[in-house]
């Protein structure tokens, strides 16, 4: 693998869609990052938005992909995860999946002690994940999930998504994982759905 392979990261866990590209042909020193406020229209604009930073004719050159797996909106999160999984499978390249909470954890961490990131869901409860920052590396101790109604977690910080910053951080995590020689198969990368999109089953 070259020192600066072509890499792509996607983040669609909010109404804003973030794309980050490391492209050795254009910018070797700094990735290109763009955010698009497409909201529910992302299903019609996803491919076009990615092509804004990386033309479709070059997708076959990708050496690694990364995607934020949620929690987030059912449709938005699923769109980018499905696209990333499909590209990784067809290209035979690595795919890294990272929760959106883990991406923001390095920005929100109050120190090196374990802490929770929480996000209230209207009429559904609270989604929470537990994290620890050690030597600037985020450890996800508990993946984001819906808390039991009577459970209180502490210390807790409310989720604060910054899609542009987080998708750039996601690209950085992909680069580091590849430098460590991690295999990153696409099959385990799935969206995080803390609540069922079809209600109780």
SULJO-V100330 format. One record per run of one state. SS is the DSSP state (a for helix, b for strand, c for the rest). FROM is the first residue (numbers start at 1). TO is the last residue. If there is no record, write none. Layout:
SS/FROM/TO
SS/FROM/TO
//
This chain:
c/1/6
b/7/11
c/12/16
b/17/23
c/24/26
b/27/36
c/37/38
a/39/53
c/54/55
a/56/61
c/62/63
b/64/68
c/69/73
a/74/91
c/92/93
b/94/98
c/99/99
a/100/108
c/109/114
b/115/121
c/122/124
b/125/134
c/135/136
b/137/146
c/147/155
b/156/158
c/159/162
a/163/179
c/180/201
//
